[in-house]
Amino acid sequence: MHLLPAWLLQHRFSYSAEKPDPSLLDDLKTRLSKFQVEDPEVTIAIPAYNEERTILNTLSSLANQKTRFRTELIIANNNSKDRTQALLDACGVKSILVTQQGIGHARQAGLEAARGKYLLNADCDCIYPPTWVDSLVEPLTTPEFSCTYGTYSFLPSAVNSRAALMLHETVSHAGFKLRRWKGFEYINVLGFNFAFRRSDGLDVGGFRVDAGHQGTVAAQGVCEDGWMAMTLLDKGKLKHVTKGAHVWTDDRVLNRDGGVLKAFKKRIAVEFRRLAQK
């Protein structure tokens, strides 16, 4: 269980998608300029679909990264209909338009556009700790590991309190341990918080573009992140990074399930089914 950390409490959540403060946007553009490098070692790739509500806070947290690696940032805009692209342009962020709908297509486009040796995967509704880049990249500098990933907590909202979210997270994190014990660790790898060597990702065939929430195989439990992690086992071991890579994410996925209580019951049922698998 995690309480809100000091670095998150100090983070400035004052960006308004409806009417952004021009001075804040100028400040954010200046801080993000460090990602405009000619020879990146690391690429942060993020799919985006109608993310005007949360994207500025995500970008602000990434702008606070303290890393020793030359890093570029790419946003794969997957046909957003809101002001996502306008906000990216205002912040001077490199973006590519992905016309084939689906998160698998967006992540694959980010992989193909990346120039860095290491690819870090993020989402537009998350807040990243300042140590995130280096924490995920460092283990990949040795051939033993092919994929690194971290855990997460939910940001409290008007719908869900932090106490209720912590209950859900307790079960989820217990599921992390269960899946590792059962040999399904790759399911622990989540699209908004994992990394791998770009060459390895291309060698194993890239992301499965028919997977994910909009994919044709999602109903069978196949997602683009877990699939990538599973295929990367041919290149090395998975590494759960326990320090410096804990991400805070929006609770909207729980609200899609009908709120934290229904999501909690759904999570319990899922974990019991996995426990029963041989």
Short mmCIF file of the C-alpha atoms (twelve columns), coordinates in Angstrom:
data_MODEL
# 
_entry.id   MODEL 
# 
loop_
_atom_site.group_PDB 
_atom_site.id 
_atom_site.type_symbol 
_atom_site.label_atom_id 
_atom_site.label_alt_id 
_atom_site.label_comp_id 
_atom_site.label_asym_id 
_atom_site.label_seq_id 
_atom_site.Cartn_x 
_atom_site.Cartn_y 
_atom_site.Cartn_z 
_atom_site.pdbx_PDB_model_num 
ATOM 1   C CA . MET A 1   0.000   0.000   0.000   1 
ATOM 2   C CA . HIS A 2   1.219   3.484   -0.798  1 
ATOM 3   C CA . LEU A 3   0.367   6.905   0.563   1 
ATOM 4   C CA . LEU A 4   0.853   9.951   -1.628  1 
ATOM 5   C CA . PRO A 5   4.639   10.560  -1.730  1 
ATOM 6   C CA . ALA A 6   6.250   13.912  -1.091  1 
ATOM 7   C CA . TRP A 7   7.343   14.379  -4.715  1 
ATOM 8   C CA . LEU A 8   3.757   13.848  -5.883  1 
ATOM 9   C CA . LEU A 9   2.339   16.235  -3.287  1 
ATOM 10  C CA . GLN A 10  4.814   18.834  -4.496  1 
ATOM 11  C CA . HIS A 11  3.785   18.334  -8.094  1 
ATOM 12  C CA . ARG A 12  1.828   21.252  -9.519  1 
ATOM 13  C CA . PHE A 13  -1.587  20.122  -10.834 1 
ATOM 14  C CA . SER A 14  -2.642  23.494  -12.203 1 
ATOM 15  C CA . TYR A 15  -3.042  22.717  -15.887 1 
ATOM 16  C CA . SER A 16  -6.487  23.259  -17.372 1 
ATOM 17  C CA . ALA A 17  -7.293  21.637  -20.714 1 
ATOM 18  C CA . GLU A 18  -10.167 24.056  -21.329 1 
ATOM 19  C CA . LYS A 19  -8.101  27.204  -20.793 1 
ATOM 20  C CA . PRO A 20  -4.420  26.480  -20.129 1 
ATOM 21  C CA . ASP A 21  -2.438  29.228  -18.463 1 
ATOM 22  C CA . PRO A 22  -0.037  30.468  -21.190 1 
ATOM 23  C CA . SER A 23  2.750   31.060  -18.662 1 
ATOM 24  C CA . LEU A 24  2.475   27.483  -17.393 1 
ATOM 25  C CA . LEU A 25  2.534   26.145  -20.942 1 
ATOM 26  C CA . ASP A 26  5.630   28.215  -21.714 1 
ATOM 27  C CA . ASP A 27  7.317   26.907  -18.585 1 
ATOM 28  C CA . LEU A 28  6.384   23.319  -19.489 1 
ATOM 29  C CA . LYS A 29  7.664   23.785  -23.052 1 
ATOM 30  C CA . THR A 30  10.980  25.000  -21.683 1 
ATOM 31  C CA . ARG A 31  11.322  22.039  -19.320 1 
ATOM 32  C CA . LEU A 32  10.389  19.557  -22.055 1 
ATOM 33  C CA . SER A 33  12.990  20.957  -24.435 1 
ATOM 34  C CA . LYS A 34  15.593  18.653  -22.878 1 
ATOM 35  C CA . PHE A 35  13.981  15.800  -24.852 1 
ATOM 36  C CA . GLN A 36  14.931  17.424  -28.164 1 
ATOM 37  C CA . VAL A 37  18.207  15.589  -28.672 1 
ATOM 38  C CA . GLU A 38  19.905  14.465  -31.871 1 
ATOM 39  C CA . ASP A 39  21.323  11.155  -30.642 1 
ATOM 40  C CA . PRO A 40  19.016  9.738   -27.960 1 
ATOM 41  C CA . GLU A 41  19.958  6.709   -25.914 1 
ATOM 42  C CA . VAL A 42  16.412  6.362   -24.570 1 
ATOM 43  C CA . THR A 43  13.008  6.901   -26.165 1 
ATOM 44  C CA . ILE A 44  9.880   7.484   -24.098 1 
ATOM 45  C CA . ALA A 45  6.919   6.494   -26.296 1 
ATOM 46  C CA . ILE A 46  3.330   7.274   -25.312 1 
ATOM 47  C CA . PRO A 47  0.069   6.465   -27.121 1 
ATOM 48  C CA . ALA A 48  -2.591  9.141   -26.862 1 
ATOM 49  C CA . TYR A 49  -6.310  9.105   -27.587 1 
ATOM 50  C CA . ASN A 50  -8.382  12.076  -26.355 1 
ATOM 51  C CA . GLU A 51  -6.089  12.815  -23.419 1 
ATOM 52  C CA . GLU A 52  -6.573  16.580  -22.999 1 
ATOM 53  C CA . ARG A 53  -7.694  16.172  -19.370 1 
ATOM 54  C CA . THR A 54  -4.520  14.499  -18.114 1 
ATOM 55  C CA . ILE A 55  -1.713  14.844  -20.644 1 
ATOM 56  C CA . LEU A 56  -0.224  18.092  -19.328 1 
ATOM 57  C CA . ASN A 57  0.315   16.685  -15.851 1 
ATOM 58  C CA . THR A 58  1.930   13.579  -17.361 1 
ATOM 59  C CA . LEU A 59  4.248   15.720  -19.466 1 
ATOM 60  C CA . SER A 60  5.094   17.850  -16.441 1 
ATOM 61  C CA . SER A 61  6.138   14.789  -14.443 1 
ATOM 62  C CA . LEU A 62  8.293   13.550  -17.315 1 
ATOM 63  C CA . ALA A 63  9.888   16.972  -17.599 1 
ATOM 64  C CA . ASN A 64  11.020  16.485  -13.989 1 
ATOM 65  C CA . GLN A 65  13.036  13.360  -14.844 1 
ATOM 66  C CA . LYS A 66  16.567  13.311  -13.476 1 
ATOM 67  C CA . THR A 67  18.426  11.020  -15.852 1 
ATOM 68  C CA . ARG A 68  21.954  10.468  -17.056 1 
ATOM 69  C CA . PHE A 69  20.681  9.195   -20.418 1 
ATOM 70  C CA . ARG A 70  20.051  11.344  -23.478 1 
ATOM 71  C CA . THR A 71  16.297  10.957  -23.884 1 
ATOM 72  C CA . GLU A 72  13.702  11.740  -26.522 1 
ATOM 73  C CA . LEU A 73  9.919   11.862  -26.110 1 
ATOM 74  C CA . ILE A 74  7.422   10.742  -28.758 1 
ATOM 75  C CA . ILE A 75  3.632   10.887  -28.529 1 
ATOM 76  C CA . ALA A 76  1.699   8.578   -30.875 1 
ATOM 77  C CA . ASN A 77  -1.568  10.453  -31.424 1 
ATOM 78  C CA . ASN A 78  -4.139  7.770   -32.249 1 
ATOM 79  C CA . ASN A 79  -6.809  9.910   -33.968 1 
ATOM 80  C CA . SER A 80  -7.591  12.131  -30.979 1 
ATOM 81  C CA . LYS A 81  -10.700 14.231  -31.510 1 
ATOM 82  C CA . ASP A 82  -10.180 16.637  -28.590 1 
ATOM 83  C CA . ARG A 83  -7.418  19.207  -27.951 1 
ATOM 84  C CA . THR A 84  -4.668  16.647  -27.365 1 
ATOM 85  C CA . GLN A 85  -2.715  17.607  -30.499 1 
ATOM 86  C CA . ALA A 86  -3.095  21.332  -29.841 1 
ATOM 87  C CA . LEU A 87  -1.653  20.901  -26.356 1 
ATOM 88  C CA . LEU A 88  1.249   18.838  -27.697 1 
ATOM 89  C CA . ASP A 89  1.997   21.525  -30.270 1 
ATOM 90  C CA . ALA A 90  1.855   24.239  -27.615 1 
ATOM 91  C CA . CYS A 91  4.411   22.314  -25.548 1 
ATOM 92  C CA . GLY A 92  6.697   21.624  -28.508 1 
ATOM 93  C CA . VAL A 93  6.427   17.853  -28.068 1 
ATOM 94  C CA . LYS A 94  7.300   15.545  -30.965 1 
ATOM 95  C CA . SER A 95  4.214   13.647  -32.095 1 
ATOM 96  C CA . ILE A 96  3.237   11.236  -34.847 1 
ATOM 97  C CA . LEU A 97  -0.268  10.606  -36.169 1 
ATOM 98  C CA . VAL A 98  -1.352  6.962   -36.054 1 
ATOM 99  C CA . THR A 99  -4.450  6.519   -38.217 1 
ATOM 100 C CA . GLN A 100 -5.063  2.816   -37.518 1 
ATOM 101 C CA . GLN A 101 -7.143  2.767   -34.352 1 
ATOM 102 C CA . GLY A 102 -6.032  0.754   -31.346 1 
ATOM 103 C CA . ILE A 103 -3.405  0.945   -28.650 1 
ATOM 104 C CA . GLY A 104 -1.432  -1.890  -30.245 1 
ATOM 105 C CA . HIS A 105 -1.054  0.155   -33.430 1 
ATOM 106 C CA . ALA A 106 -0.077  3.246   -31.430 1 
ATOM 107 C CA . ARG A 107 2.567   1.432   -29.399 1 
ATOM 108 C CA . GLN A 108 3.974   -0.206  -32.542 1 
ATOM 109 C CA . ALA A 109 4.222   3.184   -34.240 1 
ATOM 110 C CA . GLY A 110 6.145   4.504   -31.243 1 
ATOM 111 C CA . LEU A 111 8.507   1.535   -31.405 1 
ATOM 112 C CA . GLU A 112 9.171   2.077   -35.104 1 
ATOM 113 C CA . ALA A 113 9.692   5.835   -34.721 1 
ATOM 114 C CA . ALA A 114 12.021  5.506   -31.716 1 
ATOM 115 C CA . ARG A 115 15.715  6.263   -32.167 1 
ATOM 116 C CA . GLY A 116 16.913  5.292   -28.699 1 
ATOM 117 C CA . LYS A 117 18.513  1.984   -27.809 1 
ATOM 118 C CA . TYR A 118 16.058  1.607   -24.928 1 
ATOM 119 C CA . LEU A 119 12.290  2.081   -25.253 1 
ATOM 120 C CA . LEU A 120 10.285  3.203   -22.220 1 
ATOM 121 C CA . ASN A 121 6.514   2.813   -22.495 1 
ATOM 122 C CA . ALA A 122 4.226   5.263   -20.734 1 
ATOM 123 C CA . ASP A 123 0.612   6.479   -20.805 1 
ATOM 124 C CA . CYS A 124 -0.947  9.939   -20.848 1 
ATOM 125 C CA . ASP A 125 -2.881  9.561   -17.599 1 
ATOM 126 C CA . CYS A 126 0.051   8.751   -15.291 1 
ATOM 127 C CA . ILE A 127 2.429   10.702  -13.069 1 
ATOM 128 C CA . TYR A 128 6.030   9.483   -13.144 1 
ATOM 129 C CA . PRO A 129 8.614   9.763   -10.349 1 
ATOM 130 C CA . PRO A 130 11.814  11.699  -11.184 1 
ATOM 131 C CA . THR A 131 13.832  8.462   -11.028 1 
ATOM 132 C CA . TRP A 132 11.637  6.528   -13.454 1 
ATOM 133 C CA . VAL A 133 13.844  6.584   -16.571 1 
ATOM 134 C CA . ASP A 134 17.078  5.492   -14.919 1 
ATOM 135 C CA . SER A 135 15.366  2.918   -12.688 1 
ATOM 136 C CA . LEU A 136 13.953  1.052   -15.700 1 
ATOM 137 C CA . VAL A 137 16.942  1.504   -18.019 1 
ATOM 138 C CA . GLU A 138 19.831  0.562   -15.718 1 
ATOM 139 C CA . PRO A 139 19.034  -3.204  -15.552 1 
ATOM 140 C CA . LEU A 140 18.760  -3.290  -19.364 1 
ATOM 141 C CA . THR A 141 22.387  -2.227  -19.755 1 
ATOM 142 C CA . THR A 142 23.306  -5.878  -19.057 1 
ATOM 143 C CA . PRO A 143 22.146  -8.734  -21.329 1 
ATOM 144 C CA . GLU A 144 20.656  -10.724 -18.414 1 
ATOM 145 C CA . PHE A 145 17.362  -8.805  -18.547 1 
ATOM 146 C CA . SER A 146 15.218  -8.169  -21.609 1 
ATOM 147 C CA . CYS A 147 12.333  -6.301  -19.986 1 
ATOM 148 C CA . THR A 148 11.911  -4.166  -16.880 1 
ATOM 149 C CA . TYR A 149 8.669   -3.085  -15.256 1 
ATOM 150 C CA . GLY A 150 7.357   -1.306  -12.184 1 
ATOM 151 C CA . THR A 151 4.193   -1.232  -10.098 1 
ATOM 152 C CA . TYR A 152 1.555   1.467   -9.638  1 
ATOM 153 C CA . SER A 153 -0.961  3.161   -7.382  1 
ATOM 154 C CA . PHE A 154 -4.158  4.991   -8.271  1 
ATOM 155 C CA . LEU A 155 -4.584  8.732   -7.852  1 
ATOM 156 C CA . PRO A 156 -7.583  9.571   -5.635  1 
ATOM 157 C CA . SER A 157 -10.459 11.384  -7.292  1 
ATOM 158 C CA . ALA A 158 -13.917 12.728  -6.555  1 
ATOM 159 C CA . VAL A 159 -15.228 9.213   -7.255  1 
ATOM 160 C CA . ASN A 160 -12.746 7.060   -5.322  1 
ATOM 161 C CA . SER A 161 -10.993 7.832   -2.056  1 
ATOM 162 C CA . ARG A 162 -7.356  6.914   -1.478  1 
ATOM 163 C CA . ALA A 163 -8.428  4.459   1.252   1 
ATOM 164 C CA . ALA A 164 -10.737 2.583   -1.132  1 
ATOM 165 C CA . LEU A 165 -8.078  2.542   -3.819  1 
ATOM 166 C CA . MET A 166 -5.514  1.128   -1.397  1 
ATOM 167 C CA . LEU A 167 -7.832  -1.823  -0.736  1 
ATOM 168 C CA . HIS A 168 -7.997  -2.579  -4.451  1 
ATOM 169 C CA . GLU A 169 -4.227  -2.197  -4.803  1 
ATOM 170 C CA . THR A 170 -3.595  -4.625  -1.958  1 
ATOM 171 C CA . VAL A 171 -5.364  -7.366  -3.894  1 
ATOM 172 C CA . SER A 172 -3.704  -6.345  -7.165  1 
ATOM 173 C CA . HIS A 173 -0.217  -6.455  -5.678  1 
ATOM 174 C CA . ALA A 174 -0.942  -9.824  -4.100  1 
ATOM 175 C CA . GLY A 175 -1.870  -10.922 -7.595  1 
ATOM 176 C CA . PHE A 176 1.557   -9.763  -8.773  1 
ATOM 177 C CA . LYS A 177 3.203   -12.226 -6.402  1 
ATOM 178 C CA . LEU A 178 0.765   -14.991 -7.321  1 
ATOM 179 C CA . ARG A 179 1.440   -14.616 -11.036 1 
ATOM 180 C CA . ARG A 180 5.185   -14.755 -10.500 1 
ATOM 181 C CA . TRP A 181 4.749   -17.916 -8.429  1 
ATOM 182 C CA . LYS A 182 2.531   -19.500 -11.095 1 
ATOM 183 C CA . GLY A 183 4.962   -18.624 -13.897 1 
ATOM 184 C CA . PHE A 184 2.831   -15.871 -15.440 1 
ATOM 185 C CA . GLU A 185 5.031   -12.922 -14.514 1 
ATOM 186 C CA . TYR A 186 4.666   -11.389 -17.962 1 
ATOM 187 C CA . ILE A 187 1.032   -10.567 -17.109 1 
ATOM 188 C CA . ASN A 188 2.399   -8.174  -14.462 1 
ATOM 189 C CA . VAL A 189 3.928   -6.006  -17.170 1 
ATOM 190 C CA . LEU A 190 1.686   -3.000  -17.787 1 
ATOM 191 C CA . GLY A 191 1.853   -0.756  -20.838 1 
ATOM 192 C CA . PHE A 192 2.317   2.460   -18.881 1 
ATOM 193 C CA . ASN A 193 5.354   1.279   -16.925 1 
ATOM 194 C CA . PHE A 194 7.791   -1.010  -18.735 1 
ATOM 195 C CA . ALA A 195 10.919  -0.899  -20.891 1 
ATOM 196 C CA . PHE A 196 13.000  -3.026  -23.229 1 
ATOM 197 C CA . ARG A 197 15.785  -2.727  -25.793 1 
ATOM 198 C CA . ARG A 198 14.344  -1.449  -29.054 1 
ATOM 199 C CA . SER A 199 16.292  -4.003  -31.121 1 
ATOM 200 C CA . ASP A 200 14.857  -6.846  -29.034 1 
ATOM 201 C CA . GLY A 201 11.335  -5.549  -29.495 1 
ATOM 202 C CA . LEU A 202 11.770  -5.457  -33.255 1 
ATOM 203 C CA . ASP A 203 13.422  -8.887  -33.323 1 
ATOM 204 C CA . VAL A 204 10.455  -10.557 -31.609 1 
ATOM 205 C CA . GLY A 205 8.024   -9.006  -34.076 1 
ATOM 206 C CA . GLY A 206 6.996   -5.833  -32.295 1 
ATOM 207 C CA . PHE A 207 3.722   -5.268  -30.504 1 
ATOM 208 C CA . ARG A 208 0.738   -7.437  -31.305 1 
ATOM 209 C CA . VAL A 209 -1.443  -4.807  -32.955 1 
ATOM 210 C CA . ASP A 210 -4.675  -6.827  -32.731 1 
ATOM 211 C CA . ALA A 211 -4.430  -6.883  -28.928 1 
ATOM 212 C CA . GLY A 212 -5.468  -4.400  -26.283 1 
ATOM 213 C CA . HIS A 213 -8.759  -2.751  -25.388 1 
ATOM 214 C CA . GLN A 214 -9.620  -2.047  -29.027 1 
ATOM 215 C CA . GLY A 215 -8.043  -5.235  -30.378 1 
ATOM 216 C CA . THR A 216 -9.835  -8.262  -31.780 1 
ATOM 217 C CA . VAL A 217 -8.238  -10.673 -29.292 1 
ATOM 218 C CA . ALA A 218 -8.799  -8.630  -26.122 1 
ATOM 219 C CA . ALA A 219 -11.741 -10.827 -25.125 1 
ATOM 220 C CA . GLN A 220 -9.352  -13.761 -24.905 1 
ATOM 221 C CA . GLY A 221 -7.215  -11.907 -22.355 1 
ATOM 222 C CA . VAL A 222 -4.406  -10.972 -24.746 1 
ATOM 223 C CA . CYS A 223 -3.014  -7.468  -24.326 1 
ATOM 224 C CA . GLU A 224 -0.216  -5.773  -26.213 1 
ATOM 225 C CA . ASP A 225 1.922   -5.188  -23.108 1 
ATOM 226 C CA . GLY A 226 1.817   -8.690  -21.631 1 
ATOM 227 C CA . TRP A 227 2.249   -10.193 -25.090 1 
ATOM 228 C CA . MET A 228 5.398   -8.151  -25.673 1 
ATOM 229 C CA . ALA A 229 6.785   -9.148  -22.264 1 
ATOM 230 C CA . MET A 230 6.076   -12.816 -22.969 1 
ATOM 231 C CA . THR A 231 7.839   -12.765 -26.336 1 
ATOM 232 C CA . LEU A 232 10.808  -10.897 -24.833 1 
ATOM 233 C CA . LEU A 233 11.495  -13.917 -22.624 1 
ATOM 234 C CA . ASP A 234 13.345  -15.279 -25.654 1 
ATOM 235 C CA . LYS A 235 15.854  -12.447 -25.158 1 
ATOM 236 C CA . GLY A 236 16.352  -12.536 -21.392 1 
ATOM 237 C CA . LYS A 237 14.637  -12.420 -18.008 1 
ATOM 238 C CA . LEU A 238 11.995  -10.018 -16.772 1 
ATOM 239 C CA . LYS A 239 13.030  -7.635  -14.006 1 
ATOM 240 C CA . HIS A 240 10.542  -6.212  -11.525 1 
ATOM 241 C CA . VAL A 241 12.018  -2.876  -10.463 1 
ATOM 242 C CA . THR A 242 10.980  -2.301  -6.863  1 
ATOM 243 C CA . LYS A 243 12.631  1.069   -6.291  1 
ATOM 244 C CA . GLY A 244 12.254  4.287   -8.239  1 
ATOM 245 C CA . ALA A 245 9.658   3.086   -10.769 1 
ATOM 246 C CA . HIS A 246 6.368   3.202   -8.866  1 
ATOM 247 C CA . VAL A 247 3.904   5.124   -11.032 1 
ATOM 248 C CA . TRP A 248 0.675   6.899   -10.081 1 
ATOM 249 C CA . THR A 249 -2.185  6.516   -12.545 1 
ATOM 250 C CA . ASP A 250 -5.693  7.859   -13.088 1 
ATOM 251 C CA . ASP A 251 -8.560  5.793   -11.643 1 
ATOM 252 C CA . ARG A 252 -10.714 5.947   -14.768 1 
ATOM 253 C CA . VAL A 253 -10.096 2.267   -15.568 1 
ATOM 254 C CA . LEU A 254 -11.812 1.393   -12.274 1 
ATOM 255 C CA . ASN A 255 -14.708 3.683   -13.076 1 
ATOM 256 C CA . ARG A 256 -15.201 1.880   -16.391 1 
ATOM 257 C CA . ASP A 257 -15.760 -1.264  -14.326 1 
ATOM 258 C CA . GLY A 258 -18.454 0.504   -12.299 1 
ATOM 259 C CA . GLY A 259 -16.368 1.927   -9.453  1 
ATOM 260 C CA . VAL A 260 -13.733 0.649   -7.081  1 
ATOM 261 C CA . LEU A 261 -16.019 -1.882  -5.324  1 
ATOM 262 C CA . LYS A 262 -17.078 -3.628  -8.538  1 
ATOM 263 C CA . ALA A 263 -13.500 -3.468  -9.810  1 
ATOM 264 C CA . PHE A 264 -12.339 -4.986  -6.516  1 
ATOM 265 C CA . LYS A 265 -14.769 -7.918  -6.879  1 
ATOM 266 C CA . LYS A 266 -13.715 -8.385  -10.494 1 
ATOM 267 C CA . ARG A 267 -10.049 -8.437  -9.461  1 
ATOM 268 C CA . ILE A 268 -10.711 -11.032 -6.754  1 
ATOM 269 C CA . ALA A 269 -12.499 -13.277 -9.276  1 
ATOM 270 C CA . VAL A 270 -9.677  -12.934 -11.808 1 
ATOM 271 C CA . GLU A 271 -6.996  -13.818 -9.262  1 
ATOM 272 C CA . PHE A 272 -8.923  -16.889 -8.038  1 
ATOM 273 C CA . ARG A 273 -9.236  -18.127 -11.621 1 
ATOM 274 C CA . ARG A 274 -5.499  -17.707 -12.128 1 
ATOM 275 C CA . LEU A 275 -4.795  -19.509 -8.860  1 
ATOM 276 C CA . ALA A 276 -6.840  -22.447 -10.137 1 
ATOM 277 C CA . GLN A 277 -4.812  -22.702 -13.339 1 
ATOM 278 C CA . LYS A 278 -2.185  -25.392 -13.482 1 
# 
